[in-house]
């Protein structure tokens, strides 16, 4: 393999979500074994909010919630803080490699309102449940914590309501197919792409060097930072989005990301079980009404906002304004600090959670040498090679045909619209095509590369070509 082919395949093109999520599950297992904690982000963001309030003269350290999670130290002296810094560095490096950095302005102000309102609701739910879809789901279930199962079920239900709500006419921007006589021109500037790739390499090696230097004096902090870089690369290159896993099931019936997460949790559960057998204590949280209520709020909120914390992190460095302004500004600052209701000596979740037992599934089932995860449930009718491990976007259905040689009949311009709206609009537009007609879909939502082609094929259409033009992705779909 030459450098150019490696660069295109692994550093510029998006990765298949299933292997990437499995890799994230394995990486999170080693992270737990080495640092003693699980991969989680919202708890640390909440500490950042509390310390920002301290700078304003508020004694947030006296609040019941912060007495529980502790405000000592700084992001540079806490394992979670270092890990999150590494995640930002990994996300930024990967986005720069692919020239996937662009200030993406929304078409309508309603997207900002969605991000703000959804972030507040989801953030409150995450704090109530003592975790988000990492600590209370992806890394919580492999810890054999019952609260994570309650949270997962409630989040699925909440996301169903969120999906129905976000498809109301209030949130649908009118989009019409345009009759065209030529394909959209290429807009990527080769020199800019090369400069950004080099800058991404500088960021990547600078973060690696920072982590190694830190590890020399503080091994746990340095290793946490290196793990964070790995997490950041995975979520950005594979566009890992837990919101998509829940939302897509209800809107389009797409389950690729959901299956990927199931496989990732299964792989992680095996490793966590081994560590527990070696004497490590699993991370167990309260299994009470707080987990269910928090999950309902969280599931509704993330769908309304258009992303969760992992999705927010990589989309923020990509320049997606609704996530950058509404999500970061409201959820991780205002919501992480105020909405824990820390003005009271006891946090709001006290009667819902602290009176409940911290349950561990292994103690309930009394299993010996047997693990049971969601992966034990078979997915009927799926073919392993085609359904579980599809390449990103699946590639064109007709080899040798390139977009520049094909003239589309219609264009659907979805630039500026966040997921799931490009995929939904494409599904609605395809039935109006006549046999042989070609639809060009243009979107600057990178996650659509895993969605639009799969939806088209599932409905009997042919994907003639997929072209990544920096931050913009274009598809040619034929009936």
C-alpha positions in Angstrom: 0.0 0.0 0.0 1.4 3.4 -1.0 1.2 6.4 1.2 -1.4 8.1 -1.0 -3.7 5.0 -1.0 -3.3 4.7 2.8 -4.0 8.4 3.2 -7.1 8.3 1.1 -8.5 5.1 2.7 -7.7 5.7 6.4 -7.2 9.5 6.9 -9.5 11.2 4.5 -12.4 8.8 3.7 -14.9 8.0 6.4 -14.7 4.7 8.2 -17.3 2.0 8.4 -19.2 2.5 11.7 -19.4 -1.2 12.9 -15.6 -1.9 13.2 -15.0 1.6 14.5 -17.6 1.2 17.3 -16.2 -2.3 18.2 -12.8 -0.7 18.4 -14.2 2.0 20.7 -15.7 -0.7 22.9 -12.3 -2.5 23.2 -10.5 0.8 23.7 -12.9 1.7 26.5 -12.3 -1.6 28.2 -8.5 -1.0 28.4 -9.3 2.5 29.5 -11.2 1.1 32.4 -8.5 -1.4 33.2 -5.7 1.1 33.2 -7.3 4.2 34.7 -10.0 2.5 36.9 -12.8 4.6 35.5 -15.1 4.3 32.5 -15.2 6.4 29.3 -17.6 9.2 30.1 -17.8 12.9 29.3 -20.8 14.7 30.8 -19.6 14.3 34.4 -16.4 16.2 33.6 -18.3 18.8 31.6 -20.5 19.3 34.7 -17.4 19.9 36.7 -16.3 22.5 34.2 -19.6 24.3 34.7 -19.2 24.2 38.4 -15.8 25.6 38.3 -16.9 28.4 35.9 -19.5 29.3 38.5 -16.7 29.4 41.1 -14.9 31.9 39.0 -18.0 34.1 39.2 -18.0 33.8 43.0 -20.6 31.1 43.4 -19.8 28.5 46.0 -20.8 25.6 43.9 -18.6 23.2 45.8 -21.2 23.3 48.6 -24.0 22.0 46.4 -25.0 18.4 47.0 -24.3 17.2 43.5 -20.8 18.6 43.4 -20.1 17.1 46.8 -20.9 13.8 45.2 -18.8 14.1 42.1 -16.1 16.4 43.6 -14.7 19.6 42.2 -11.1 19.2 43.3 -8.4 19.9 40.8 -8.7 21.1 37.2 -9.2 19.5 33.8 -5.4 19.2 33.6 -5.2 17.2 36.9 -8.2 15.0 36.5 -8.2 11.8 34.4 -11.5 12.6 32.8 -10.4 16.1 32.0 -7.2 15.0 30.2 -9.2 12.3 28.3 -11.6 14.9 27.0 -8.8 17.3 26.0 -7.4 14.3 24.0 -10.8 13.7 22.4 -11.0 17.3 21.2 -7.5 17.0 19.8 -8.2 13.7 18.1 -11.5 15.0 16.6 -9.8 18.2 15.3 -6.9 16.3 13.7 -9.2 13.8 11.9 -11.5 16.6 10.7 -8.5 18.6 9.3 -7.1 15.5 7.6 -10.3 15.2 5.6 -10.7 18.9 5.0 -14.0 18.5 6.8 -13.8 21.9 8.6 -16.3 24.5 7.6 -18.5 27.0 9.4 -21.9 25.4 8.7 -24.7 28.0 9.1 -28.2 26.6 9.6 -30.9 27.5 7.1 -33.3 28.5 9.8 -33.1 29.8 13.3 -35.3 27.0 14.4 -32.2 24.8 14.4 -30.5 26.9 17.0 -33.7 26.9 19.1 -33.8 23.1 18.8 -30.2 22.8 19.9 -30.7 25.0 22.9 -34.0 23.4 24.1 -32.9 19.9 23.3 -29.6 20.4 25.1 -31.2 21.7 28.2 -33.6 18.7 28.3 -31.0 16.2 27.6 -28.5 17.6 30.0 -31.0 17.6 32.8 -31.8 14.0 32.0 -28.2 13.0 32.0 -27.5 14.5 35.4 -30.6 12.9 36.8 -29.6 9.5 35.5 -25.9 9.9 36.6 -24.7 9.5 33.0 -25.3 10.0 29.4 -25.2 7.4 26.6 -21.7 6.6 27.5 -21.6 6.1 31.3 -25.3 5.1 31.4 -25.3 3.1 28.2 -22.3 2.2 26.1 -19.9 1.9 28.9 -22.5 1.4 31.7 -24.1 -1.8 30.3 -20.7 -3.6 30.1 -20.1 -2.7 33.7 -23.2 -4.9 34.5 -25.0 -2.0 36.1 -28.8 -2.3 36.1 -29.3 1.4 36.0 -27.7 1.4 32.5 -30.4 -1.0 31.2 -33.2 1.1 32.7 -31.6 4.2 31.1 -31.2 2.5 27.7 -34.8 1.4 27.5 -36.1 4.8 28.6 -33.8 6.6 26.2 -35.2 4.5 23.3 -38.7 5.4 24.3 -37.8 9.1 24.7 -36.1 9.1 21.3 -39.3 7.8 19.7 -41.2 10.8 21.1 -38.3 13.0 20.0 -38.3 11.6 16.5 -42.1 12.2 16.1 -41.8 15.7 17.5 -38.9 16.8 15.3 -40.8 15.7 12.2 -43.6 18.2 12.9 -44.1 20.9 10.2 -42.7 23.4 12.6 -39.2 21.9 12.2 -39.4 21.0 8.5 -37.8 23.6 6.2 -39.5 23.5 2.7 -37.2 21.8 0.3 -38.0 21.2 -3.4 -36.2 19.2 -6.1 -34.7 21.5 -8.7 -34.7 20.6 -12.4 -31.0 20.8 -13.5 -28.9 20.2 -16.7 -25.5 19.7 -15.1 -23.9 18.3 -11.9 -22.8 20.6 -9.1 -19.3 22.0 -9.7 -16.4 20.9 -7.5 -15.6 23.4 -4.8 -12.7 21.9 -2.9 -9.5 23.7 -3.2 -6.5 21.3 -3.5 -4.0 23.7 -1.8 -6.4 24.3 1.1 -6.9 20.6 1.5 -3.1 20.0 1.6 -2.6 22.8 4.2 -5.3 21.5 6.4 -4.0 17.9 6.2 -0.6 19.1 7.3 -2.1 21.1 10.1 -4.0 18.0 11.2 -0.7 16.1 11.3 0.7 18.9 13.5 -2.2 18.8 15.8 -2.1 15.0 16.0 1.6 14.7 16.8 1.5 17.6 19.2 -1.3 15.9 21.2 0.6 12.6 21.1 3.7 14.4 22.3 1.8 16.2 25.1 0.3 12.9 26.2 3.7 11.1 26.3 5.4 14.0 28.2 2.6 14.0 30.7 2.8 10.2 31.1 6.5 10.5 32.0 5.6 12.2 35.3 1.9 11.3 35.7 1.3 8.0 33.9 -2.5 7.8 34.5 -3.1 11.4 33.2 -0.8 10.9 30.1 -2.4 7.6 29.2 -5.9 9.0 29.6 -5.0 11.7 27.2 -3.7 9.2 24.7 -6.9 7.2 25.1 -8.9 10.4 24.4 -7.0 11.0 21.2 -8.0 7.5 20.1 -11.6 8.0 21.0 -11.7 11.3 19.2 -10.2 9.8 16.0 -12.8 7.0 16.1 -15.9 9.1 16.6 -14.9 11.7 13.9 -13.7 9.3 11.2 -16.7 6.9 11.6 -19.2 9.7 12.5 -20.2 7.7 15.6 -23.5 9.1 16.8 -25.5 7.5 19.6 -28.4 9.8 18.8 -28.5 8.4 15.2 -28.6 4.8 16.6 -31.9 5.5 18.4 -33.4 8.1 16.1 -32.9 6.2 12.8 -34.8 3.2 14.0 -37.9 5.3 14.4 -37.6 7.6 11.3 -36.1 5.4 8.5 -35.9 1.9 10.0 -32.1 2.0 9.6 -30.2 -0.1 12.3 -26.6 0.0 11.2 -25.4 2.2 14.0 -27.6 0.5 16.6 -26.1 -2.9 15.6 -22.6 -1.4 15.7 -23.2 -0.2 19.3 -24.5 -3.6 20.3 -21.4 -5.3 19.0 -19.2 -2.7 20.7 -20.9 -3.2 24.1 -20.6 -7.0 23.7 -16.9 -6.8 23.0 -16.4 -4.4 25.9 -18.5 -6.6 28.3 -16.1 -9.5 27.7 -13.1 -7.4 28.7 -14.9 -5.8 31.7 -15.9 -9.2 33.0 -12.3 -10.3 32.8 -11.2 -7.3 34.8 -13.9 -7.8 37.4 -12.8 -11.4 37.8 -9.3 -10.2 38.4 -10.5 -8.1 41.3 -11.4 -4.7 39.8 -14.6 -3.1 41.2 -17.1 -2.3 38.4 -18.7 1.2 38.2 -22.2 0.7 39.5 -24.8 3.5 39.9 -28.2 3.8 41.4 -31.0 1.8 39.7 -34.0 3.8 40.6 -36.7 6.0 38.9 -33.9 8.6 38.3 -32.5 6.3 35.6 -35.8 5.9 33.8 -36.9 9.5 34.1 -33.5 10.7 33.1 -33.4 8.4 30.1 -36.8 9.6 28.9 -35.7 13.2 29.0 -32.3 12.4 27.6 -33.7 10.5 24.6 -36.2 13.2 23.8 -33.6 15.9 24.2 -30.8 14.5 22.0 -33.1 13.9 19.1 -34.5 17.4 19.4 -31.0 18.9 19.6 -29.7 16.7 16.8 -26.9 15.1 18.7 -25.4 13.8 22.0 -22.1 14.6 23.6 -20.0 12.5 21.3 -21.8 13.8 18.2 -21.5 17.4 19.6 -17.7 17.1 20.1 -16.8 16.1 16.6 -19.5 18.3 14.9 -18.3 21.3 16.9 -14.8 21.0 15.6 -16.2 20.5 12.1 -17.9 23.9 12.5 -21.6 23.0 12.7 -23.1 26.1 14.3 -26.2 24.6 15.9 -24.1 22.1 17.8 -21.3 24.6 18.4 -23.4 27.4 19.8 -26.6 26.0 21.1 -25.4 22.6 22.3 -22.0 23.6 23.8 -23.2 26.9 25.2 -26.3 25.7 26.8 -25.9 22.1 27.7 -22.4 22.0 28.9 -22.3 25.3 30.6 -25.7 26.4 31.8 -27.2 23.0 32.0 -24.3 21.2 33.5 -24.1 23.7 36.3 -27.6 25.1 37.0 -29.9 22.3 36.0 -28.4 19.9 38.6 -30.5 22.1 40.9 -27.4 22.6 42.9 -28.7 25.7 44.6 -30.2 23.2 47.0 -28.1 21.4 49.5 -29.4 18.1 48.3 -29.6 17.4 44.6 -33.0 17.0 43.0 -32.5 13.3 42.2 -31.9 12.4 45.9 -35.3 10.8 46.6 -35.3 9.2 43.2 -31.8 7.7 43.3 -29.9 7.7 46.5 -32.6 5.7 48.3 -32.4 3.1 45.5 -29.8 0.2 45.5 -26.8 0.4 43.3 -27.6 -2.8 41.5 -25.2 -5.0 39.5 -26.7 -7.5 37.1 -24.3 -10.3 38.0 -25.5 -10.2 41.6 -29.1 -10.4 40.4 -28.7 -13.2 38.0 -26.0 -15.1 39.9 -24.4 -16.2 36.7 -21.1 -17.9 36.7 -18.9 -17.8 33.6 -21.8 -16.5 31.4 -22.3 -13.1 29.9 -25.5 -11.9 28.5 -25.7 -8.6 26.5 -28.0 -7.2 23.9 -25.8 -8.9 21.3 -27.4 -12.2 22.4 -30.6 -11.2 20.6 -30.3 -12.3 16.9 -31.1 -9.9 14.1 -33.1 -12.1 11.7 -32.5 -11.8 8.0 -29.2 -9.9 8.3 -26.2 -11.0 6.3 -23.0 -10.5 8.2 -20.8 -9.3 5.4 -23.3 -6.9 3.8 -25.4 -5.6 6.7 -23.1 -5.6 9.7 -19.9 -4.4 8.0 -20.9 -2.1 5.2 -18.2 0.4 4.0 -19.1 4.0 4.6 -21.9 4.8 2.2 -21.4 1.5 0.5 -19.7 2.9 -2.5 -21.3 3.3 -6.0 -23.4 0.4 -7.4 -21.8 0.8 -10.8 -18.1 0.6 -11.0 -16.3 3.0 -13.3 -19.1 5.6 -13.4 -18.0 9.0 -11.9 -20.2 11.9 -11.1 -18.4 14.3 -13.5 -19.6 12.1 -16.4 -23.2 11.9 -15.3 -25.8 14.6 -15.8 -28.5 14.5 -13.1 -32.1 15.4 -13.9 -32.9 16.9 -10.5 -31.0 18.3 -7.5 -31.9 18.3 -3.8 -29.8 20.9 -2.0 -29.6 20.0 1.7 -26.6 22.1 2.5 -27.0 23.7 6.0 -29.5 21.1 7.1 -28.4 18.8 10.0 -29.2 15.1 10.3 -31.8 13.5 10.0 -33.3 16.0 7.6 -31.2 15.3 4.5 -32.0 11.6 4.7 -35.7 12.3 5.3 -35.9 14.7 2.4 -34.2 12.3 0.1 -36.6 9.5 1.0 -39.5 11.8 0.3 -38.1 13.0 -3.0 -37.1 9.6 -4.5 -40.7 8.4 -5.3 -41.3 11.3 -7.6 -38.5 10.2 -9.9 -39.4 8.4 -13.2 -37.6 5.3 -14.2 -34.1 6.1 -15.4 -34.1 9.6 -13.9 -31.2 10.7 -11.7 -31.3 12.7 -8.5 -28.3 14.6 -7.2 -28.4 15.1 -3.4 -25.9 17.6 -1.9 -25.4 17.7 1.8 -22.7 19.0 4.2 -23.8 16.7 7.0 -21.0 14.1 7.0 -23.1 11.6 8.9 -25.4 11.3 5.8 -22.7 9.3 4.1 -23.7 6.3 6.2 -27.4 7.0 5.8 -28.5 8.3 2.4 -27.0 5.5 0.3 -28.3 2.8 2.6 -31.8 4.2 2.5 -31.7 4.5 -1.3 -30.7 0.8 -1.8 -33.2 -0.4 0.8 -35.9 1.2 -1.3 -34.7 -0.3 -4.6 -32.8 2.7 -6.0 -29.3 2.6 -7.6 -26.5 4.7 -6.1 -24.5 5.7 -9.2 -21.8 7.7 -7.3 -20.8 9.2 -4.0 -18.3 12.0 -3.9 -16.8 13.6 -0.9 -15.8 17.2 -1.8 -14.2 18.4 1.4 -17.1 19.3 3.9 -19.7 18.6 1.1 -20.9 15.1 0.1 -22.8 14.5 -3.1 -24.8 11.5 -4.2 -26.2 10.4 -7.5 -29.3 8.2 -7.1 -31.2 6.6 -10.0 -34.6 5.0 -10.1 
